[in-house]
Amino acid sequence: MRYPITAPLDWRLLRGGASLYQQVDIHYRHVKFLLKAPSPDPQLINHSGKFTPLRDDEVAAICIVRNAIGYIRSFLRYYRKLGVSRFIFVDDRSEDGTREVLENVPDVDLFSSLIEYKDANRGKAWRDAIIDIYGRNRWYLSLDADEFLVFPGSESRQVSDFINDLEMAGFKRCLAPMLDMYPAGPLHSGRFTDDGRYWPFEISSNFDGDGYTITPERYGNAVRGGPRTRVFGNRMRLSKFPLIWVDKATDYRRGSIHGPGPCIRNFVPVTAVLLHYRFSSNSVEEFRRIVAIGGHAGGAAHYTAILNSPDFSESLSLSYEGSLQFTNSEDLTLRGFMMDLRRAGGFDQSQPADNMGN
């Protein structure tokens, strides 16, 4: 199916859930996983923070971070604005001052670990451990530091309001594709200073307006496309679930960062987007560092392919005739990048909550 989506019927089709074959496959994979060797020991260390239990009314954000000094202050500022009251970070050996920014901040609990991201099952063991520490039967934001969540009305509403929308619709998680943001001109023109005057996505303000697909895959409904497909030919999965209801059945080890378990809950419509601060004046240096660390999927093969492209340099412009400039959540909704659960006709909330029982 093409994405973005403008026909209300197509949104309903995405809510149809996994096919019988997919349900059987998911169940088989989950059972098979549980019979395998246990997940790696996360070896988390309390670095700084209060580490007190979460209140019932608190909105907590889990974030794994490494070398995000260029935008970490904006990340904190942005999510505080959305009502996040507790940030739970795992710092994976930052060397650029990120850890120092996060240390001893009143609303930040900062962990480190004796093992690296790749040895923690690409961070999945850390996220599962954090959930066990802070408790289940509650909603969590689960993010990377370069991701900025936008949901309908997020300019004036808070995450708690959006959670109410999801619960009214009968969803236990929010599907949000990463929209890779890039400057309007060459990459070197996207110089961002994290001093509070702008958001990163106001500097790298453009994104692809077409050329995406959304398909039910093994971990849930998956969105692919964007500049990484259009320019570099890589169909990386862009979909994530940055806001999830965590109960006793929830974990990352049986699924992926792009589709937590139980995966049967991941066959839902797109209800938000993540503005992904991925392409900027620092991209060449950042991608080289990612490849050197080798912690991403396939040993960071995706980023290796981009670096090996003869066109990739600070002089490259990712803009094309279909590029759009981010303006607000309403524009994304009207263009079909996400549905607004509050709107009559956009989604029939009287339908059975078929994802709530799994």
C-alpha positions as a Python dict, from the first residue, in 0.01 Angstrom:
ca = {
    (1, 'M'): (0, 0, 0),
    (2, 'R'): (122, 349, -80),
    (3, 'Y'): (202, 585, 204),
    (4, 'P'): (109, 861, 291),
    (5, 'I'): (-257, 760, 306),
    (6, 'T'): (-551, 986, 227),
    (7, 'A'): (-843, 739, 203),
    (8, 'P'): (-1010, 666, 541),
    (9, 'L'): (-1085, 310, 425),
    (10, 'D'): (-713, 239, 392),
    (11, 'W'): (-658, 339, 754),
    (12, 'R'): (-923, 86, 853),
    (13, 'L'): (-755, -183, 644),
    (14, 'L'): (-432, -125, 835),
    (15, 'R'): (-620, -192, 1156),
    (16, 'G'): (-737, -528, 1025),
    (17, 'G'): (-458, -704, 1209),
    (18, 'A'): (-222, -982, 1110),
    (19, 'S'): (-337, -1254, 874),
    (20, 'L'): (-388, -1605, 1011),
    (21, 'Y'): (-54, -1708, 860),
    (22, 'Q'): (121, -1413, 1026),
    (23, 'Q'): (-43, -1491, 1361),
    (24, 'V'): (82, -1851, 1346),
    (25, 'D'): (428, -1735, 1238),
    (26, 'I'): (448, -1478, 1519),
    (27, 'H'): (340, -1735, 1777),
    (28, 'Y'): (597, -1986, 1647),
    (29, 'R'): (879, -1730, 1651),
    (30, 'H'): (796, -1618, 2005),
    (31, 'V'): (786, -1976, 2136),
    (32, 'K'): (1107, -2059, 1952),
    (33, 'F'): (1276, -1757, 2103),
    (34, 'L'): (1174, -1851, 2457),
    (35, 'L'): (1336, -2194, 2407),
    (36, 'K'): (1666, -2036, 2305),
    (37, 'A'): (1944, -1912, 2530),
    (38, 'P'): (1846, -1622, 2760),
    (39, 'S'): (1905, -1261, 2665),
    (40, 'P'): (2240, -1104, 2759),
    (41, 'D'): (2285, -964, 3107),
    (42, 'P'): (2228, -586, 3062),
    (43, 'Q'): (2485, -506, 3335),
    (44, 'L'): (2334, -165, 3404),
    (45, 'I'): (2500, 69, 3652),
    (46, 'N'): (2325, 356, 3830),
    (47, 'H'): (2528, 658, 3722),
    (48, 'S'): (2331, 959, 3851),
    (49, 'G'): (1972, 1042, 3938),
    (50, 'K'): (1709, 985, 4202),
    (51, 'F'): (1605, 638, 4074),
    (52, 'T'): (1278, 663, 4266),
    (53, 'P'): (963, 471, 4165),
    (54, 'L'): (745, 631, 3901),
    (55, 'R'): (423, 793, 4014),
    (56, 'D'): (102, 679, 3847),
    (57, 'D'): (66, 1017, 3675),
    (58, 'E'): (426, 1039, 3550),
    (59, 'V'): (515, 1017, 3182),
    (60, 'A'): (854, 848, 3146),
    (61, 'A'): (1081, 836, 2841),
    (62, 'I'): (1342, 562, 2790),
    (63, 'C'): (1635, 662, 2569),
    (64, 'I'): (1962, 495, 2473),
    (65, 'V'): (2218, 754, 2374),
    (66, 'R'): (2572, 777, 2244),
    (67, 'N'): (2747, 1098, 2141),
    (68, 'A'): (2441, 1322, 2096),
    (69, 'I'): (2591, 1647, 2222),
    (70, 'G'): (2473, 1830, 1910),
    (71, 'Y'): (2104, 1794, 1996),
    (72, 'I'): (2060, 1636, 2342),
    (73, 'R'): (1951, 1965, 2504),
    (74, 'S'): (1682, 2006, 2237),
    (75, 'F'): (1565, 1650, 2301),
    (76, 'L'): (1515, 1726, 2672),
    (77, 'R'): (1351, 2061, 2603),
    (78, 'Y'): (1115, 1915, 2342),
    (79, 'Y'): (987, 1628, 2552),
    (80, 'R'): (953, 1836, 2867),
    (81, 'K'): (722, 2055, 2659),
    (82, 'L'): (518, 1742, 2577),
    (83, 'G'): (483, 1658, 2945),
    (84, 'V'): (762, 1407, 3007),
    (85, 'S'): (850, 1422, 3377),
    (86, 'R'): (1117, 1149, 3395),
    (87, 'F'): (1394, 1071, 3149),
    (88, 'I'): (1561, 730, 3185),
    (89, 'F'): (1883, 726, 2984),
    (90, 'V'): (2133, 452, 2917),
    (91, 'D'): (2454, 620, 2803),
    (92, 'D'): (2655, 392, 2576),
    (93, 'R'): (3008, 530, 2627),
    (94, 'S'): (2955, 886, 2502),
    (95, 'E'): (3280, 1070, 2447),
    (96, 'D'): (3156, 1412, 2334),
    (97, 'G'): (3012, 1556, 2655),
    (98, 'T'): (2664, 1402, 2631),
    (99, 'R'): (2701, 1220, 2961),
    (100, 'E'): (2816, 1538, 3135),
    (101, 'V'): (2504, 1722, 3014),
    (102, 'L'): (2280, 1447, 3157),
    (103, 'E'): (2456, 1403, 3490),
    (104, 'N'): (2277, 1524, 3805),
    (105, 'V'): (1979, 1671, 3618),
    (106, 'P'): (1670, 1656, 3845),
    (107, 'D'): (1440, 1477, 3599),
    (108, 'V'): (1708, 1245, 3452),
    (109, 'D'): (1798, 898, 3577),
    (110, 'L'): (2125, 812, 3404),
    (111, 'F'): (2253, 457, 3365),
    (112, 'S'): (2567, 324, 3208),
    (113, 'S'): (2661, -37, 3135),
    (114, 'L'): (2960, -269, 3143),
    (115, 'I'): (2868, -394, 2794),
    (116, 'E'): (2824, -210, 2464),
    (117, 'Y'): (2510, -154, 2257),
    (118, 'K'): (2584, -438, 2015),
    (119, 'D'): (2646, -681, 2302),
    (120, 'A'): (2316, -578, 2466),
    (121, 'N'): (2129, -721, 2165),
    (122, 'R'): (2134, -378, 1999),
    (123, 'G'): (2004, -220, 2316),
    (124, 'K'): (1701, -446, 2352),
    (125, 'A'): (1837, -601, 2673),
    (126, 'W'): (1873, -250, 2823),
    (127, 'R'): (1519, -144, 2734),
    (128, 'D'): (1374, -464, 2879),
    (129, 'A'): (1579, -420, 3196),
    (130, 'I'): (1462, -60, 3239),
    (131, 'I'): (1100, -175, 3208),
    (132, 'D'): (1160, -438, 3477),
    (133, 'I'): (1318, -178, 3706),
    (134, 'Y'): (1052, 92, 3671),
    (135, 'G'): (748, -129, 3641),
    (136, 'R'): (479, -253, 3408),
    (137, 'N'): (112, -178, 3347),
    (138, 'R'): (190, 175, 3234),
    (139, 'W'): (275, 371, 2916),
    (140, 'Y'): (636, 449, 2822),
    (141, 'L'): (794, 657, 2552),
    (142, 'S'): (1081, 460, 2398),
    (143, 'L'): (1302, 683, 2185),
    (144, 'D'): (1639, 763, 2035),
    (145, 'A'): (1786, 1107, 2102),
    (146, 'D'): (1750, 1217, 1738),
    (147, 'E'): (1376, 1143, 1725),
    (148, 'F'): (1110, 1409, 1781),
    (149, 'L'): (756, 1275, 1818),
    (150, 'V'): (475, 1462, 1643),
    (151, 'F'): (113, 1355, 1694),
    (152, 'P'): (-211, 1535, 1604),
    (153, 'G'): (-220, 1863, 1793),
    (154, 'S'): (118, 1808, 1959),
    (155, 'E'): (192, 2179, 1939),
    (156, 'S'): (-64, 2241, 2214),
    (157, 'R'): (-135, 1896, 2358),
    (158, 'Q'): (74, 1666, 2577),
    (159, 'V'): (163, 1300, 2555),
    (160, 'S'): (-98, 1218, 2819),
    (161, 'D'): (-368, 1358, 2589),
    (162, 'F'): (-243, 1143, 2303),
    (163, 'I'): (-242, 837, 2529),
    (164, 'N'): (-611, 902, 2591),
    (165, 'D'): (-668, 899, 2214),
    (166, 'L'): (-491, 563, 2180),
    (167, 'E'): (-683, 410, 2468),
    (168, 'M'): (-1016, 530, 2329),
    (169, 'A'): (-929, 363, 1997),
    (170, 'G'): (-828, 41, 2170),
    (171, 'F'): (-456, 51, 2083),
    (172, 'K'): (-172, -56, 2310),
    (173, 'R'): (95, 118, 2107),
    (174, 'C'): (155, 396, 1860),
    (175, 'L'): (301, 326, 1515),
    (176, 'A'): (516, 620, 1401),
    (177, 'P'): (742, 614, 1095),
    (178, 'M'): (1071, 800, 1104),
    (179, 'L'): (1064, 1083, 851),
    (180, 'D'): (1429, 1141, 765),
    (181, 'M'): (1482, 1517, 781),
    (182, 'Y'): (1737, 1698, 564),
    (183, 'P'): (1832, 2059, 479),
    (184, 'A'): (1668, 2237, 187),
    (185, 'G'): (2013, 2283, 34),
    (186, 'P'): (2339, 2085, 53),
    (187, 'L'): (2409, 1892, 372),
    (188, 'H'): (2672, 2145, 478),
    (189, 'S'): (2397, 2410, 492),
    (190, 'G'): (2225, 2223, 776),
    (191, 'R'): (2438, 2361, 1060),
    (192, 'F'): (2249, 2340, 1387),
    (193, 'T'): (2353, 2499, 1717),
    (194, 'D'): (2180, 2353, 2021),
    (195, 'D'): (2133, 2681, 2207),
    (196, 'G'): (1755, 2681, 2246),
    (197, 'R'): (1671, 2915, 1958),
    (198, 'Y'): (1563, 2647, 1708),
    (199, 'W'): (1470, 2281, 1692),
    (200, 'P'): (1694, 2051, 1486),
    (201, 'F'): (1403, 1989, 1247),
    (202, 'E'): (1378, 2363, 1178),
    (203, 'I'): (1730, 2351, 1030),
    (204, 'S'): (1703, 2010, 864),
    (205, 'S'): (1346, 2098, 781),
    (206, 'N'): (1265, 1898, 466),
    (207, 'F'): (1148, 1543, 413),
    (208, 'D'): (1030, 1324, 125),
    (209, 'G'): (664, 1383, 46),
    (210, 'D'): (606, 1062, -150),
    (211, 'G'): (760, 732, -251),
    (212, 'Y'): (684, 535, 67),
    (213, 'T'): (506, 204, 116),
    (214, 'I'): (337, 48, 418),
    (215, 'T'): (314, -330, 433),
    (216, 'P'): (227, -592, 698),
    (217, 'E'): (556, -769, 771),
    (218, 'R'): (685, -1010, 1034),
    (219, 'Y'): (720, -746, 1310),
    (220, 'G'): (405, -550, 1222),
    (221, 'N'): (301, -283, 973),
    (222, 'A'): (625, -151, 824),
    (223, 'V'): (690, 177, 642),
    (224, 'R'): (979, 195, 397),
    (225, 'G'): (1106, 468, 166),
    (226, 'G'): (1238, 820, 208),
    (227, 'P'): (1574, 956, 93),
    (228, 'R'): (1762, 645, 198),
    (229, 'T'): (1561, 449, -60),
    (230, 'R'): (1529, 723, -322),
    (231, 'V'): (1897, 824, -327),
    (232, 'F'): (2087, 523, -191),
    (233, 'G'): (1858, 233, -279),
    (234, 'N'): (1826, 105, 79),
    (235, 'R'): (1476, 0, 188),
    (236, 'M'): (1542, 23, 560),
    (237, 'R'): (1239, -17, 785),
    (238, 'L'): (1139, 331, 906),
    (239, 'S'): (851, 232, 1132),
    (240, 'K'): (885, 239, 1510),
    (241, 'F'): (661, 221, 1817),
    (242, 'P'): (777, 513, 2031),
    (243, 'L'): (481, 504, 2270),
    (244, 'I'): (377, 167, 2411),
    (245, 'W'): (161, 23, 2688),
    (246, 'V'): (389, -211, 2881),
    (247, 'D'): (232, -508, 3056),
    (248, 'K'): (361, -853, 3153),
    (249, 'A'): (351, -966, 2788),
    (250, 'T'): (564, -678, 2657),
    (251, 'D'): (932, -708, 2572),
    (252, 'Y'): (1185, -615, 2306),
    (253, 'R'): (1385, -938, 2301),
    (254, 'R'): (1118, -1133, 2106),
    (255, 'G'): (1079, -860, 1847),
    (256, 'S'): (1299, -574, 1736),
    (257, 'I'): (1358, -206, 1807),
    (258, 'H'): (1123, -147, 1512),
    (259, 'G'): (858, -385, 1648),
    (260, 'P'): (849, -485, 2017),
    (261, 'G'): (687, -809, 2129),
    (262, 'P'): (422, -928, 2128),
    (263, 'C'): (437, -846, 1758),
    (264, 'I'): (67, -918, 1712),
    (265, 'R'): (2, -571, 1858),
    (266, 'N'): (203, -399, 1586),
    (267, 'F'): (-55, -426, 1307),
    (268, 'V'): (-208, -83, 1362),
    (269, 'P'): (-248, 238, 1159),
    (270, 'V'): (3, 523, 1173),
    (271, 'T'): (-102, 759, 1452),
    (272, 'A'): (211, 978, 1482),
    (273, 'V'): (546, 1043, 1314),
    (274, 'L'): (903, 1079, 1432),
    (275, 'L'): (1092, 1371, 1283),
    (276, 'H'): (1427, 1197, 1248),
    (277, 'Y'): (1724, 1434, 1269),
    (278, 'R'): (1938, 1215, 1044),
    (279, 'F'): (2087, 1427, 766),
    (280, 'S'): (2278, 1746, 849),
    (281, 'S'): (2619, 1907, 816),
    (282, 'N'): (2751, 1643, 1058),
    (283, 'S'): (2617, 1337, 874),
    (284, 'V'): (2942, 1231, 707),
    (285, 'E'): (3128, 1235, 1039),
    (286, 'E'): (2840, 1070, 1228),
    (287, 'F'): (2796, 790, 975),
    (288, 'R'): (3169, 715, 985),
    (289, 'R'): (3149, 688, 1362),
    (290, 'I'): (2846, 458, 1341),
    (291, 'V'): (3030, 229, 1099),
    (292, 'A'): (3340, 225, 1320),
    (293, 'I'): (3132, 122, 1622),
    (294, 'G'): (2942, -139, 1420),
    (295, 'G'): (2647, -164, 1657),
    (296, 'H'): (2363, -117, 1409),
    (297, 'A'): (2191, -389, 1209),
    (298, 'G'): (2423, -603, 999),
    (299, 'G'): (2729, -436, 1147),
    (300, 'A'): (2602, -97, 1023),
    (301, 'A'): (2597, -223, 663),
    (302, 'H'): (2330, 33, 574),
    (303, 'Y'): (2551, 325, 676),
    (304, 'T'): (2852, 166, 509),
    (305, 'A'): (2660, 158, 181),
    (306, 'I'): (2574, 527, 213),
    (307, 'L'): (2935, 620, 289),
    (308, 'N'): (3050, 416, -11),
    (309, 'S'): (2812, 600, -243),
    (310, 'P'): (3012, 829, -475),
    (311, 'D'): (2745, 1100, -430),
    (312, 'F'): (2756, 1114, -50),
    (313, 'S'): (2941, 1420, 78),
    (314, 'E'): (2869, 1744, 259),
    (315, 'S'): (2791, 1897, -82),
    (316, 'L'): (2508, 1652, -153),
    (317, 'S'): (2154, 1791, -160),
    (318, 'L'): (1876, 1542, -87),
    (319, 'S'): (1604, 1780, -203),
    (320, 'Y'): (1391, 1692, -506),
    (321, 'E'): (1062, 1805, -657),
    (322, 'G'): (866, 1602, -403),
    (323, 'S'): (1037, 1746, -94),
    (324, 'L'): (815, 1903, 169),
    (325, 'Q'): (902, 2140, 449),
    (326, 'F'): (774, 2049, 793),
    (327, 'T'): (525, 2304, 921),
    (328, 'N'): (300, 2144, 1183),
    (329, 'S'): (106, 1834, 1284),
    (330, 'E'): (-209, 1945, 1104),
    (331, 'D'): (-26, 1954, 771),
    (332, 'L'): (106, 1601, 825),
    (333, 'T'): (-243, 1481, 908),
    (334, 'L'): (-401, 1643, 602),
    (335, 'R'): (-132, 1496, 378),
    (336, 'G'): (-199, 1146, 514),
    (337, 'F'): (124, 1088, 706),
    (338, 'M'): (-77, 1008, 1020),
    (339, 'M'): (-439, 974, 1119),
    (340, 'D'): (-611, 1182, 1383),
    (341, 'L'): (-794, 947, 1618),
    (342, 'R'): (-1010, 1235, 1742),
    (343, 'R'): (-1177, 1306, 1411),
    (344, 'A'): (-1513, 1158, 1317),
    (345, 'G'): (-1475, 975, 987),
    (346, 'G'): (-1097, 943, 1024),
    (347, 'F'): (-1145, 635, 1240),
    (348, 'D'): (-1451, 461, 1379),
    (349, 'Q'): (-1387, 435, 1751),
    (350, 'S'): (-1701, 225, 1793),
    (351, 'Q'): (-1525, -68, 1625),
    (352, 'P'): (-1416, -353, 1855),
    (353, 'A'): (-1074, -301, 2014),
    (354, 'D'): (-930, -610, 1844),
    (355, 'N'): (-572, -538, 1952),
    (356, 'M'): (-641, -495, 2320),
    (357, 'G'): (-679, -859, 2407),
    (358, 'N'): (-340, -976, 2274),
}
